[in-house]
Amino acid sequence: MSAVAVKRPRASVAWFRDTLRWDVAFFQQIDWHWDDDLVHPAGSVIHRRREEIDSKADCASLPIIEKISFGGDISVTAPEDRIGYKGRLFWARPGDLVYSKIRVKQGSLAFVADGIGELAVSAEYPVYEINTEIVDRRYLALVFRSSPFMRLLEGLSHGGSTKTRIPPEEFERQLIPLPPLPAQRKIVAVWEAAQKAVAATMERVERLERETKSRFLAELGLEAPERSAALKAFVVDWKNLERWGVQSNQLAAAGVDPSKGEYPVAVGRDCLIEVKHGCSASPSPVPSALEVLKISAVTRGQFNPKEKKFAFDVPRYRQEFALRAGDVLMCRTNGTLALVGMSALVRKDLQDTIFPDKLIRVRCKPNILPAYFATLVKTRLVRSQIEAAARTAVGNYAIGSEDIWALRFPLPPLNVQQKLMRRVEAGLVEVAELRKDVKARGEAAKAQVEAMILGTKPV
């Protein structure tokens, strides 16, 4: 359906009196398959709110919007980041539409939820009241985030800097379908039912992943700890105080003691041949015969060799940072603590691909299966050690080689490791199938709803 969503003729005609901008994309429109009397400018149902906040107001006490995610989640700045804020601010009330001039073409728009209360926004975030007698907010969000509308906005964005913008007047003049409210709500109902089904499947996926990890630890004779809120006060013996830091000791105390299991405890030095940081060279700005992985190739816990970019083709890079079957890649640094140390197993030799400095390559001795080690790293048994060891700098968490060499974990015989991994692999196959189903359901729901919005499918 995307093929017919936006008209992109090779040639078009526009009168000079109608030429507000010298830009072909400016004249492109979506071919809505609705009666003309049901298609109106967005500005007919959204009305700009310009309620400026007193410049003398204490900015530290104002909930200022920091960003709106592409999915519509609103983030608010921390109080300490608001001190000394300079610039005009405006109120956004519950129910209002707010979008980012810079990122709306990627879906950065949201409705202020009733439970949030008033928010403060900069001039980069236009604010709109919605005429709910004509349009359902949920339907409007679906229209604005639909693929045809996103492509249209991509063509409309312009500016003299690297950050192109979509001014309010251009956003408001775009035509959108406004069928009667009952039809809008039926479209919303189809979307919400599909999302509910997808969420139920995702819940099953997460439950299966938890059960797989718990079973893995149970077969090692260990019990997975329940996650709980950090205690306001706790006690640590001097002999167990490895670092001078509250968070690191909280995490260490919440971990699993590997000595309580059925198998002898080993440390990284007993089982690992190599722990090596990746290539620190910048990516190549032009295509080359060598490619370097992105950090996203690892952070989901399953290796994705498609996440990569071009690298300078230097023989030394190929020699030092090559990847082969059995390598375990670990995330060295990330802004999210839960992703630091995340591991992924390389299952086959890779040609013309190296790994970056934000990843660490681990190679195992014959006494430990790479798949077993990669699985251990994702359990609370080892995660608590990694998170306790992580250090912070410039808003990022990071671990080093010594932290990996020092990891403690059970080391059963190879035949036991193989048995454990067969069960884990079976669980991973089921998870992969469910995730594939989730993706297919999501894409089908999006296509169905967008066809209804476009008017090519009856509501």
C-alpha positions as CSV (number, residue, x, y, z in Angstrom):
1,M,0.0,0.0,0.0
2,S,2.9,2.3,0.5
3,A,3.4,2.3,-3.3
4,V,0.2,4.3,-3.9
5,A,0.3,6.4,-0.7
6,V,2.2,9.4,-2.0
7,K,2.2,10.7,-5.5
8,R,5.7,11.3,-6.7
9,P,5.3,12.3,-10.4
10,R,8.5,12.7,-12.5
11,A,7.1,16.1,-13.6
12,S,4.6,18.5,-12.1
13,V,3.1,21.9,-12.9
14,A,2.6,24.7,-10.4
15,W,1.5,28.3,-11.1
16,F,4.0,31.0,-10.0
17,R,1.3,32.6,-7.9
18,D,1.1,29.3,-5.9
19,T,4.9,28.9,-5.6
20,L,5.7,29.7,-2.0
21,R,8.9,27.7,-2.1
22,W,11.2,26.6,-4.9
23,D,11.0,22.9,-3.9
24,V,9.3,20.0,-5.8
25,A,8.6,18.2,-2.5
26,F,6.6,21.1,-1.3
27,F,3.9,20.4,-3.9
28,Q,3.6,16.7,-3.3
29,Q,0.4,15.5,-1.6
30,I,-1.0,12.3,-0.3
31,D,-3.6,10.6,-2.6
32,W,-6.3,10.2,0.0
33,H,-9.0,7.8,-1.3
34,W,-11.9,9.6,0.5
35,D,-14.6,12.0,-0.8
36,D,-13.3,15.5,-1.1
37,D,-15.7,16.7,1.6
38,L,-14.0,14.4,4.1
39,V,-10.4,15.7,3.5
40,H,-9.4,18.9,5.2
41,P,-6.3,20.8,6.4
42,A,-4.9,19.6,9.7
43,G,-5.3,23.2,10.9
44,S,-9.1,22.8,10.8
45,V,-9.0,20.6,13.9
46,I,-5.8,21.6,15.6
47,H,-5.4,25.2,16.9
48,R,-2.1,26.7,17.9
49,R,-1.7,27.5,21.6
50,R,0.8,30.3,22.4
51,E,0.5,30.6,26.2
52,E,3.9,32.0,27.2
53,I,5.3,31.4,30.6
54,D,6.4,34.4,32.7
55,S,10.2,34.9,32.0
56,K,10.7,35.5,35.8
57,A,9.4,32.0,36.6
58,D,11.8,29.6,38.4
59,C,12.8,27.3,35.6
60,A,14.1,24.7,38.0
61,S,10.6,24.0,39.2
62,L,9.1,23.8,35.7
63,P,8.6,20.3,34.0
64,I,10.4,21.2,30.7
65,I,10.1,18.8,27.9
66,E,13.5,17.4,27.0
67,K,12.5,15.3,24.0
68,I,9.6,13.3,22.5
69,S,10.5,9.8,21.3
70,F,9.6,8.6,17.8
71,G,6.9,6.5,19.5
72,G,5.4,9.4,21.3
73,D,6.9,9.1,24.8
74,I,7.7,12.4,26.6
75,S,10.9,12.9,28.6
76,V,11.2,15.8,31.0
77,T,14.6,17.4,31.9
78,A,16.1,16.8,35.3
79,P,15.7,19.8,37.8
80,E,19.5,20.4,37.9
81,D,19.5,20.7,34.1
82,R,16.9,23.5,34.2
83,I,19.0,25.9,36.4
84,G,20.0,28.9,34.4
85,Y,17.7,27.9,31.4
86,K,17.5,30.8,28.9
87,G,14.8,31.1,26.3
88,R,11.1,31.5,25.9
89,L,8.9,28.8,27.3
90,F,5.2,28.0,26.6
91,W,2.6,25.9,28.4
92,A,1.3,22.6,27.1
93,R,-1.9,21.5,28.8
94,P,-3.3,17.9,29.2
95,G,-4.8,16.8,25.9
96,D,-2.7,19.2,23.8
97,L,-0.7,18.0,20.8
98,V,3.0,18.8,20.9
99,Y,5.5,18.0,18.2
100,S,9.2,18.6,17.6
101,K,9.9,20.8,14.6
102,I,13.1,18.9,13.9
103,R,12.0,15.3,14.5
104,V,8.3,15.2,13.7
105,K,9.1,13.7,10.3
106,Q,10.3,10.7,12.3
107,G,7.2,10.5,14.5
108,S,8.3,12.8,17.3
109,L,4.8,14.0,18.4
110,A,2.7,13.3,21.4
111,F,-0.5,14.2,23.2
112,V,0.0,15.4,26.8
113,A,-1.7,12.7,29.0
114,D,-4.3,13.8,31.5
115,G,-2.3,12.4,34.5
116,I,0.9,14.3,33.6
117,G,-0.4,17.8,34.1
118,E,1.0,20.9,32.6
119,L,4.4,20.9,30.8
120,A,6.7,23.6,29.7
121,V,8.1,23.6,26.1
122,S,10.6,25.7,24.1
123,A,9.7,27.3,20.8
124,E,11.0,24.2,19.1
125,Y,7.8,22.4,20.2
126,P,4.6,23.9,18.8
127,V,1.5,23.3,21.0
128,Y,-2.0,22.6,19.7
129,E,-5.5,22.3,21.2
130,I,-7.6,19.7,19.6
131,N,-11.2,20.0,18.4
132,T,-12.4,16.7,19.9
133,E,-15.9,17.4,18.5
134,I,-14.5,16.6,15.1
135,V,-11.5,14.4,15.6
136,D,-10.5,11.6,18.0
137,R,-7.0,12.3,19.4
138,R,-6.0,8.6,19.0
139,Y,-7.1,8.6,15.4
140,L,-5.2,11.9,14.8
141,A,-2.1,10.3,16.2
142,L,-2.4,7.3,13.8
143,V,-2.8,9.7,10.8
144,F,0.2,11.8,11.8
145,R,2.4,8.7,12.3
146,S,1.2,6.8,9.2
147,S,3.8,5.9,6.6
148,P,2.3,8.2,3.9
149,F,2.2,11.2,6.3
150,M,5.8,10.5,7.5
151,R,7.1,10.4,3.9
152,L,5.2,13.6,3.1
153,L,6.8,15.4,6.1
154,E,10.2,14.1,5.1
155,G,9.9,15.9,1.8
156,L,8.5,19.1,3.5
157,S,11.3,19.6,6.0
158,H,13.8,22.3,5.1
159,G,16.2,24.7,6.7
160,G,19.7,26.2,6.4
161,S,21.4,23.9,8.8
162,T,21.9,20.2,9.3
163,K,18.7,20.2,11.4
164,T,15.8,20.7,9.0
165,R,12.5,21.8,10.4
166,I,8.8,21.8,9.6
167,P,7.2,25.1,10.6
168,P,3.7,25.1,12.2
169,E,2.1,26.8,9.2
170,E,3.3,24.0,6.9
171,F,2.2,21.3,9.3
172,E,-1.2,22.9,9.6
173,R,-1.9,23.2,5.9
174,Q,-1.4,19.4,5.2
175,L,-4.6,17.6,4.1
176,I,-5.8,14.7,6.3
177,P,-9.0,12.6,6.1
178,L,-11.6,13.4,8.7
179,P,-14.4,10.9,8.4
180,P,-17.2,10.9,11.0
181,L,-16.2,10.2,14.6
182,P,-17.7,6.6,14.6
183,A,-15.5,5.7,11.6
184,Q,-12.4,7.2,13.3
185,R,-13.1,5.2,16.5
186,K,-13.5,2.0,14.5
187,I,-10.1,2.5,13.0
188,V,-8.7,3.1,16.5
189,A,-10.4,0.0,17.8
190,V,-8.8,-2.1,15.1
191,W,-5.4,-0.7,16.0
192,E,-5.8,-1.1,19.7
193,A,-7.0,-4.7,19.4
194,A,-4.0,-5.5,17.3
195,Q,-1.6,-3.8,19.7
196,K,-3.2,-5.8,22.6
197,A,-2.6,-9.0,20.8
198,V,1.0,-8.1,20.1
199,A,1.5,-7.1,23.7
200,A,0.2,-10.4,24.9
201,T,2.6,-12.3,22.6
202,M,5.5,-10.1,23.8
203,E,4.5,-10.8,27.4
204,R,4.8,-14.5,26.5
205,V,8.2,-13.9,24.9
206,E,9.5,-12.2,28.0
207,R,8.1,-14.9,30.3
208,L,9.7,-17.6,28.2
209,E,13.1,-15.7,28.3
210,R,12.8,-15.4,32.1
211,E,12.0,-19.1,32.5
212,T,14.9,-20.1,30.2
213,K,17.3,-18.1,32.3
214,S,15.9,-19.4,35.6
215,R,16.0,-23.0,34.4
216,F,19.6,-22.5,33.3
217,L,20.6,-21.3,36.8
218,A,18.5,-24.0,38.5
219,E,20.3,-26.7,36.6
220,L,23.6,-25.2,37.9
221,G,22.1,-25.6,41.4
222,L,21.5,-21.8,41.8
223,E,18.4,-19.7,42.3
224,A,17.7,-16.5,40.4
225,P,17.2,-13.6,42.8
226,E,14.0,-11.5,42.7
227,R,14.5,-8.0,41.5
228,S,13.6,-5.5,44.2
229,A,14.0,-1.8,45.0
230,A,17.4,-0.8,46.3
231,L,17.5,-0.6,50.1
232,K,18.1,2.8,51.6
233,A,20.5,1.3,54.1
234,F,22.5,-2.0,53.9
235,V,25.6,-3.5,55.5
236,V,28.7,-4.9,53.7
237,D,31.7,-6.5,55.5
238,W,35.1,-4.9,54.8
239,K,36.3,-8.2,53.3
240,N,33.5,-8.0,50.7
241,L,34.0,-4.3,49.8
242,E,35.6,-4.4,46.4
243,R,34.9,-0.8,45.4
244,W,34.1,2.4,47.3
245,G,30.6,3.1,45.9
246,V,27.1,2.7,47.1
247,Q,25.5,1.5,43.8
248,S,28.3,-0.9,43.0
249,N,28.0,-2.6,46.5
250,Q,24.2,-2.6,46.3
251,L,24.4,-4.5,43.0
252,A,27.1,-6.8,44.2
253,A,25.0,-7.7,47.3
254,A,22.0,-8.4,45.1
255,G,23.8,-10.9,43.0
256,V,23.9,-14.7,43.0
257,D,26.8,-16.5,45.0
258,P,28.2,-19.0,42.5
259,S,29.8,-21.0,45.3
260,K,26.3,-22.2,46.4
261,G,25.8,-24.2,43.2
262,E,26.6,-27.8,42.3
263,Y,29.8,-27.1,40.3
264,P,33.2,-25.7,41.1
265,V,33.7,-21.9,40.7
266,A,36.0,-20.6,38.0
267,V,37.2,-17.0,37.2
268,G,37.6,-15.5,33.8
269,R,41.4,-16.2,33.8
270,D,40.7,-19.9,34.2
271,C,38.6,-20.1,31.1
272,L,39.4,-17.3,28.7
273,I,42.3,-17.0,26.2
274,E,41.8,-13.4,25.2
275,V,39.8,-10.3,26.2
276,K,40.4,-7.6,23.5
277,H,39.0,-4.1,22.9
278,G,38.0,-3.3,19.4
279,C,39.3,-1.0,16.7
280,S,39.2,2.7,17.7
281,A,39.6,4.1,14.1
282,S,36.8,6.3,12.8
283,P,34.4,4.7,10.2
284,S,35.2,5.4,6.5
285,P,33.1,8.2,5.0
286,V,33.1,6.3,1.7
287,P,32.3,2.7,0.8
288,S,35.2,0.2,1.2
289,A,35.9,-3.5,1.2
290,L,36.0,-3.6,5.0
291,E,33.1,-3.0,7.4
292,V,33.0,-2.4,11.1
293,L,30.1,-3.5,13.4
294,K,27.8,-1.1,15.2
295,I,27.3,-1.5,18.9
296,S,23.7,-2.4,18.0
297,A,24.9,-5.6,16.5
298,V,25.3,-6.9,20.1
299,T,23.1,-4.9,22.5
300,R,19.9,-7.1,21.9
301,G,21.7,-10.2,23.1
302,Q,21.7,-11.9,19.7
303,F,24.4,-11.2,17.1
304,N,23.2,-9.2,14.1
305,P,26.0,-8.9,11.5
306,K,23.8,-6.6,9.4
307,E,24.4,-3.8,11.9
308,K,27.6,-2.4,10.4
309,K,29.2,0.5,8.5
310,F,32.2,1.0,6.3
311,A,35.7,1.0,7.8
312,F,39.1,2.1,6.4
313,D,40.5,-1.1,4.8
314,V,43.8,-1.4,6.6
315,P,45.6,-4.8,6.7
316,R,46.4,-4.4,10.4
317,Y,42.7,-3.9,11.3
318,R,41.9,-7.1,9.4
319,Q,44.5,-9.0,11.4
320,E,43.8,-7.6,14.8
321,F,40.1,-7.2,14.8
322,A,38.8,-10.1,12.7
323,L,35.9,-12.3,13.9
324,R,35.5,-16.0,13.8
325,A,33.0,-18.7,14.9
326,G,33.0,-19.0,18.7
327,D,34.0,-15.3,19.5
328,V,31.8,-13.7,22.2
329,L,31.3,-10.0,21.7
330,M,30.5,-7.9,24.8
331,C,29.3,-4.3,25.0
332,R,32.1,-2.3,26.6
333,T,30.3,1.0,27.2
334,N,26.7,2.3,27.0
335,G,24.5,5.0,28.4
336,T,22.2,2.3,29.8
337,L,23.7,0.2,32.6
338,A,21.6,-2.9,31.7
339,L,23.3,-3.0,28.3
340,V,26.9,-2.8,29.5
341,G,28.4,-6.2,29.2
342,M,25.6,-7.5,27.0
343,S,26.9,-10.4,25.0
344,A,26.3,-12.1,21.6
345,L,27.9,-15.2,20.1
346,V,29.4,-15.1,16.7
347,R,28.4,-18.4,15.1
348,K,30.4,-18.4,11.9
349,D,33.6,-16.9,10.5
350,L,33.0,-13.4,9.2
351,Q,34.9,-12.1,6.2
352,D,35.7,-8.4,5.7
353,T,34.1,-7.5,9.1
354,I,35.8,-6.1,12.3
355,F,34.5,-5.0,15.6
356,P,34.7,-1.4,17.1
357,D,36.2,0.0,20.3
358,K,32.8,0.0,22.1
359,L,32.8,-3.8,21.9
360,I,35.1,-6.4,23.5
361,R,36.0,-9.7,21.8
362,V,36.3,-12.6,24.2
363,R,37.9,-16.0,23.1
364,C,37.4,-19.1,25.3
365,K,39.7,-21.9,26.3
366,P,38.8,-25.5,25.5
367,N,37.3,-26.0,29.0
368,I,34.3,-23.7,28.4
369,L,31.8,-23.6,25.5
370,P,31.6,-20.0,24.0
371,A,27.8,-20.4,23.9
372,Y,27.8,-21.3,27.7
373,F,29.9,-18.3,28.5
374,A,27.7,-16.0,26.4
375,T,24.6,-17.3,28.2
376,L,26.2,-16.9,31.6
377,V,26.9,-13.3,31.0
378,K,23.2,-12.6,30.4
379,T,22.1,-14.1,33.8
380,R,21.8,-12.3,37.1
381,L,24.7,-14.4,38.3
382,V,27.1,-12.5,36.1
383,R,25.1,-9.4,35.3
384,S,25.3,-8.3,39.0
385,Q,29.1,-8.6,38.8
386,I,29.3,-6.6,35.6
387,E,26.9,-3.8,36.8
388,A,28.8,-3.6,40.1
389,A,32.1,-3.2,38.3
390,A,30.8,-0.7,35.7
391,R,32.3,2.8,36.1
392,T,30.7,6.1,34.9
393,A,32.2,8.9,32.8
394,V,30.4,11.5,30.7
395,G,27.0,9.9,31.2
396,N,28.1,6.5,30.1
397,Y,28.8,3.3,32.0
398,A,31.9,1.2,31.0
399,I,33.7,-2.0,31.9
400,G,37.3,-3.0,31.1
401,S,39.3,-6.1,30.4
402,E,40.2,-6.7,34.0
403,D,36.5,-6.8,35.0
404,I,35.9,-9.7,32.5
405,W,39.0,-11.6,33.6
406,A,37.8,-11.4,37.2
407,L,34.2,-12.7,36.6
408,R,33.3,-15.7,38.8
409,F,30.9,-18.4,37.6
410,P,30.2,-22.2,37.9
411,L,32.3,-24.4,35.5
412,P,30.6,-27.8,35.0
413,P,32.2,-30.5,32.8
414,L,31.9,-30.0,29.0
415,N,29.2,-32.7,28.6
416,V,27.1,-30.9,31.2
417,Q,27.6,-27.5,29.4
418,Q,26.5,-29.1,26.2
419,K,23.4,-30.5,27.8
420,L,22.5,-27.1,29.3
421,M,23.1,-25.4,26.0
422,R,20.8,-27.8,24.0
423,R,18.0,-26.8,26.3
424,V,18.8,-23.1,26.1
425,E,19.0,-23.3,22.3
426,A,15.5,-24.9,22.2
427,G,14.1,-22.0,24.3
428,L,15.9,-19.5,22.0
429,V,14.3,-21.1,18.9
430,E,10.8,-20.8,20.4
431,V,11.5,-17.1,21.4
432,A,12.8,-16.4,17.9
433,E,9.6,-17.8,16.4
434,L,7.4,-15.8,18.7
435,R,9.3,-12.6,17.9
436,K,8.9,-13.3,14.2
437,D,5.1,-13.7,14.9
438,V,5.1,-10.4,16.8
439,K,6.8,-8.6,14.0
440,A,4.4,-10.1,11.4
441,R,1.4,-9.2,13.5
442,G,2.6,-5.7,14.0
443,E,3.3,-5.1,10.3
444,A,-0.1,-6.6,9.3
445,A,-1.9,-4.4,11.8
446,K,0.0,-1.3,10.6
447,A,-0.8,-2.1,6.9
448,Q,-4.5,-2.7,7.7
449,V,-4.9,0.5,9.7
450,E,-3.0,2.6,7.2
451,A,-5.1,1.2,4.4
452,M,-8.2,2.3,6.3
453,I,-6.8,5.8,6.9
454,L,-5.7,6.1,3.3
455,G,-9.2,5.1,2.2
456,T,-8.2,2.0,0.1
457,K,-9.8,-0.4,2.6
458,P,-13.3,-0.1,4.0
459,V,-13.6,0.8,7.7
